[in-house]
Amino acid sequence: MSQNSNLRFDLKVIASWIHPGSRVIGLGCGEGELLAYLKEHKQVKETGIEIVEEKVVKCIEKGLSVIQGDINEEVHDYPDDTFDYVILSQTLQQVYDPLALIRSMLRIGEKAIVSFPNFGHWHVRQQVLFTGHAPITPQLPYTWHGTPNIRILSIKDFRAFADEVGFSILKEVAINTDKQDKSGSIVKSLPNLRATYGIFLIGSK
């Protein structure tokens, strides 16, 4: 049962970076779409952490090894170098202490993959400039008072963050997606302005 056609475009990019047979943990893994695909198509040994009980149930129904819990706390329970890849997809902007979590990811995993909506996208800039209101876009669909996002960052911000705190960017892809994030394209020119998401493969220096 192939699920590749149903994967969001950003998850397809992430999946393409994972080596077959790897040990993978998804932090904030949602309903497990990516983990299920990786388990079926790349025979990974999968683990996941998700805080929402209903989503955990969906994962278990797919046959995935997922626990319910707060990713910021649960990562401390894993020994060093337990995984080949630690994936944090579209969740960094909701984390209270990004540096502490990324350090934990690089402690328990050889490599980490981080993706997030790009607040530097031209549509975001345009809304702020011409309306004076907090932006609402397909990738950032919440009102300012109802959003789970507590961090505002762009692709440039994440690069600067890596330099400042001292981890390596091993691979970087900027993508531009449709309103449902199902299809998209790689952005090579002016990514901070034109990309809806940034995706980074990172490692310790």
Buried (B, 14 or more C-beta within 10 A) or exposed (E): EEBEEEBBBBBBBBBEBBEEEBBBBBBBBBBBBBBBBBBBBBEBBBBBBBBEEEBBBBBBEBEBBBEBBEBBEBBEEBEEEBBBBBBBBBBBBBBEEBEEBBBBBBBBBBBBBBBBBBBBBBBBBEBEEEEEEBBBBEBBEEEEEEBEBEEBBBBBBBBEBBEEEEBEBEEBBBBBBEEEBEEBEEBEEEBBBBBBBBBBBBBBE
